[in-house]
Amino acid sequence: MKRHTAAAAAALSCLAFLAAPAATATAATTTAAAAAAADNPYQRGPAPTVASIEAARGSYAVSQTSVSSLAVTTFGGGTIYYPTSTSDGTFGAVVISPGFTAYESSIAWLGPRLASQGFVVFTIDTLTTLDQPDSRGRQLLAALDYLTQRSTVRARVDASRLGVMGHSMGGGGTLEAAKSRPSLKAAIPLTGWNTDKTWPEITTPTLIVGADGDTVAPVATHSEPFYESLPASLDKAYLELNGATHFTPNSSDTTIAKYSVSWLKRFIDDDTRYDQFLCPLPRPSLTIEEYRGTCPLGS
């Protein structure tokens, strides 16, 4: 009996020894995560994974409210999507513009998808569907001002952490907005169109998204010159979608969402947990024709 008791005790001691490193590693990981969160008050949501940033919805439940075009004069109204819970405090925000002849509905899929990752998102209509990029840029900024100063959800928004996105001429407007307001934290033109091809004045971290099959704003005359003209010292990236067209951003697209979420998280929330999806540079794949960037981030 004593021999059995001694053997059992030895086995338990061995198991405890083997479990100790795992427990220590888990504790260290938890401590590191807590320290990172403490260092970054803007960090929102759980640690990201490929699955989480590719998912149709993130960890936040989302509510929405409409803004009538009759209630505003400097843009065309729209829809605000926001995390329902207020337990995490305020959130960064992004306004998104549609393209030439298009309405808010053409980019509406991005609203709940981005908001569920921990942002307040305002998808807007423009004053007219024929508005040019410079006008769309001003309207993006006007919508940001409305969102942070007058909207019913303004208390949920951190006015110091804002970004802009847009499709086609809305993408051109995104560049115009970033040029006009250097305090913006992130800009993402989606298959952007603009007669101005050079943007050396921009200091906002910018992700340019082009499409290899775009015949409206071909990458050779739009997205690529936009990217190359941005300052070399800037945090910037160029994502060219594979097997895509000018209108790919008008439908739910996992690749667009994955890298948009990562970019917005990294630069609006200053969340370095998302570095892993941006650096090293993503490689060509079934959905990525080409990816360029100025890693490391945070230059």
C-alpha positions in Angstrom: 0.0 0.0 0.0 2.8 2.4 0.8 4.5 1.6 -2.5 1.2 2.5 -4.3 0.8 5.7 -2.3 4.4 6.7 -3.0 4.0 6.0 -6.7 0.8 8.0 -6.9 2.5 10.9 -5.2 5.4 10.8 -7.5 3.0 10.8 -10.5 1.1 13.8 -9.2 4.4 15.6 -8.6 5.5 14.8 -12.2 2.2 16.1 -13.6 2.5 19.2 -11.6 6.0 19.8 -12.9 4.8 19.3 -16.5 1.8 21.6 -16.0 3.8 24.4 -14.4 5.4 25.7 -17.7 2.0 25.7 -19.4 0.4 27.5 -16.5 3.3 30.0 -16.4 3.0 30.5 -20.2 -0.8 31.1 -19.9 -0.3 33.5 -17.1 2.4 35.3 -19.0 0.2 35.6 -22.1 -2.7 36.9 -20.0 -0.4 39.4 -18.2 1.0 40.6 -21.5 -2.4 41.0 -23.0 -3.6 43.0 -19.9 -0.4 45.1 -20.1 -1.0 45.9 -23.8 -4.6 46.9 -23.1 -3.5 49.1 -20.3 -0.9 50.7 -22.5 -3.5 51.3 -25.3 -6.8 52.7 -24.0 -8.2 52.5 -27.5 -7.9 48.8 -27.9 -11.3 47.3 -28.4 -12.5 43.7 -28.7 -10.8 40.3 -28.3 -7.5 39.3 -29.7 -7.9 39.0 -33.5 -7.5 35.9 -35.6 -7.7 35.3 -39.3 -11.2 33.9 -38.7 -12.3 36.9 -36.7 -11.3 39.5 -39.3 -12.7 37.5 -42.2 -16.0 36.9 -40.4 -19.2 38.5 -41.7 -19.7 39.9 -38.2 -17.3 40.8 -35.3 -17.8 40.5 -31.6 -20.0 43.6 -31.1 -23.8 43.6 -31.5 -24.7 46.5 -33.8 -27.5 49.0 -33.8 -28.3 51.6 -36.4 -30.0 55.0 -36.9 -30.9 56.9 -40.0 -30.0 60.5 -40.7 -32.5 62.1 -43.1 -31.2 64.3 -45.9 -33.7 66.9 -44.7 -31.8 67.1 -41.4 -28.5 68.1 -43.0 -27.3 70.5 -45.7 -23.6 69.7 -46.2 -24.1 66.0 -47.3 -27.0 63.8 -48.3 -27.8 62.0 -45.1 -27.2 58.3 -44.4 -27.1 55.5 -41.9 -25.0 55.3 -38.7 -24.0 51.8 -37.5 -22.6 51.5 -34.0 -21.8 49.0 -31.3 -24.9 48.6 -29.1 -22.9 48.3 -25.8 -21.4 51.2 -24.1 -19.3 49.2 -21.6 -16.1 49.6 -23.6 -16.4 53.4 -23.7 -16.1 55.4 -26.9 -15.1 54.2 -30.3 -13.2 55.4 -33.3 -15.3 56.3 -36.3 -15.2 56.2 -40.1 -17.4 57.8 -42.8 -17.9 56.1 -46.2 -18.9 57.7 -49.5 -20.4 56.0 -52.5 -19.2 56.6 -56.1 -20.4 58.5 -59.1 -24.1 58.0 -59.8 -24.4 55.7 -56.8 -26.3 55.8 -53.6 -25.5 54.8 -50.0 -26.9 51.4 -50.6 -23.9 50.6 -52.8 -21.5 50.6 -49.8 -24.0 49.8 -47.1 -22.6 46.3 -46.5 -19.5 47.9 -44.9 -21.6 49.6 -42.2 -22.5 46.7 -39.9 -19.4 44.7 -40.9 -17.0 47.3 -39.7 -19.2 48.4 -36.7 -19.3 44.9 -35.4 -15.5 45.0 -35.1 -15.7 48.1 -32.8 -16.2 51.2 -34.8 -19.0 53.8 -35.4 -19.6 53.8 -39.1 -21.5 56.3 -41.1 -22.4 55.3 -44.7 -23.6 58.5 -46.5 -25.4 59.7 -49.6 -23.9 62.7 -51.4 -25.7 65.9 -52.2 -26.1 64.7 -55.8 -25.1 61.4 -57.4 -23.0 63.4 -59.9 -20.7 65.1 -57.3 -17.0 65.1 -58.1 -14.2 63.8 -55.8 -13.4 67.2 -54.4 -17.0 67.7 -53.4 -17.2 64.2 -52.0 -14.1 64.9 -49.9 -15.8 67.9 -48.3 -18.9 65.9 -47.7 -17.0 63.1 -46.0 -15.5 65.7 -43.6 -18.9 67.4 -43.1 -20.4 64.0 -42.2 -17.6 63.4 -39.7 -18.3 66.8 -38.1 -22.0 65.9 -37.9 -21.2 62.5 -36.4 -19.0 63.9 -33.7 -20.9 67.1 -32.9 -24.6 66.7 -33.7 -25.6 63.1 -34.1 -27.6 61.1 -31.6 -24.5 58.8 -31.1 -21.9 61.5 -30.7 -21.2 60.5 -27.1 -20.1 57.1 -28.3 -17.5 58.6 -30.7 -13.9 59.6 -29.9 -13.6 62.7 -32.1 -9.8 62.4 -32.1 -9.8 59.0 -33.9 -11.5 59.3 -37.2 -11.1 57.9 -40.7 -12.6 58.0 -44.2 -13.4 55.5 -46.9 -15.1 55.7 -50.3 -15.7 53.9 -53.6 -14.7 55.2 -57.0 -15.2 59.0 -56.9 -15.8 58.5 -53.2 -12.4 56.9 -53.1 -11.0 60.0 -54.9 -12.9 62.0 -52.3 -11.2 60.0 -49.6 -7.8 61.2 -50.8 -9.2 64.8 -51.0 -10.4 64.5 -47.4 -7.1 63.1 -46.1 -5.3 65.9 -47.8 -7.5 68.6 -46.3 -7.6 67.2 -42.8 -4.2 65.8 -41.7 -5.6 64.8 -38.3 -7.4 61.9 -39.8 -6.0 58.6 -38.6 -6.8 56.4 -41.6 -7.9 56.6 -45.2 -9.1 53.7 -47.6 -10.0 54.5 -51.2 -11.7 51.6 -52.8 -11.1 51.4 -56.6 -10.7 55.2 -56.4 -11.1 57.6 -59.3 -9.7 61.1 -59.5 -8.2 63.4 -62.1 -5.5 64.3 -59.6 -3.0 61.5 -59.6 -0.4 62.8 -57.1 -0.8 63.0 -53.3 2.5 63.9 -51.7 0.7 66.1 -49.2 -1.1 63.3 -47.4 0.2 62.4 -44.0 -2.7 60.0 -43.0 -1.9 56.3 -43.1 -3.6 55.2 -46.4 -4.6 51.8 -47.8 -5.2 52.0 -51.6 -7.4 49.2 -52.9 -7.4 48.6 -56.7 -8.9 45.8 -58.9 -7.0 44.0 -61.6 -10.0 44.0 -63.9 -11.1 47.7 -63.4 -11.9 49.3 -66.7 -13.5 52.4 -65.1 -10.5 53.5 -63.0 -7.7 51.2 -64.3 -5.0 50.6 -61.6 -2.3 51.8 -64.1 -3.8 55.3 -64.2 -5.4 55.5 -60.8 -4.7 53.3 -57.8 -1.0 52.7 -58.6 -0.1 56.3 -59.3 -2.1 57.3 -56.1 0.0 54.9 -54.1 3.3 55.7 -55.6 2.8 59.4 -55.1 2.2 59.1 -51.4 5.3 60.0 -49.3 7.8 57.1 -48.9 7.9 57.8 -45.1 4.1 57.3 -44.8 2.5 54.1 -43.5 0.8 53.1 -46.8 -0.2 50.0 -48.6 -1.5 49.0 -52.0 -3.9 46.1 -52.3 -4.8 45.0 -55.8 -7.7 42.5 -55.9 -7.4 39.5 -58.1 -10.3 38.6 -60.4 -12.1 41.8 -59.5 -13.7 44.8 -61.2 -14.4 48.4 -60.4 -17.6 47.4 -58.8 -16.3 44.7 -56.5 -16.5 47.0 -53.5 -20.2 47.3 -54.0 -20.8 43.8 -52.7 -19.7 42.0 -49.5 -16.1 41.0 -50.1 -14.0 39.2 -47.5 -10.6 40.5 -48.8 -11.7 44.1 -48.7 -13.2 43.7 -45.2 -10.2 41.8 -43.8 -7.6 44.4 -44.8 -9.9 47.4 -44.1 -10.6 46.1 -40.6 -6.9 45.5 -40.0 -5.9 49.0 -41.3 -8.6 50.8 -39.3 -7.8 48.9 -36.2 -4.1 49.5 -36.6 -4.3 53.3 -37.2 -7.6 54.5 -35.7 -7.3 52.3 -32.6 -3.5 52.1 -32.6 -3.9 48.4 -32.0 -0.7 46.6 -32.8 -2.4 43.2 -32.5 -3.4 43.8 -36.1 0.2 44.2 -37.3 0.3 40.5 -38.0 -2.2 40.8 -40.9 -0.3 43.7 -42.6 3.4 42.9 -42.0 5.1 40.9 -43.4 3.3 42.0 -46.6 0.5 39.6 -47.7 1.4 37.4 -50.6 -0.4 37.0 -53.9 -3.3 34.6 -53.7 -6.6 33.6 -55.3 -7.9 37.0 -54.1 -4.8 39.2 -54.1 -3.1 40.1 -57.4 -0.4 42.2 -55.7 0.3 43.8 -52.3 2.8 46.6 -51.7 3.5 48.4 -48.4 6.0 50.3 -46.3 6.5 47.9 -43.4 7.3 48.2 -40.6 4.2 50.0 -39.4 4.2 53.1 -37.1 6.9 55.0 -39.0 
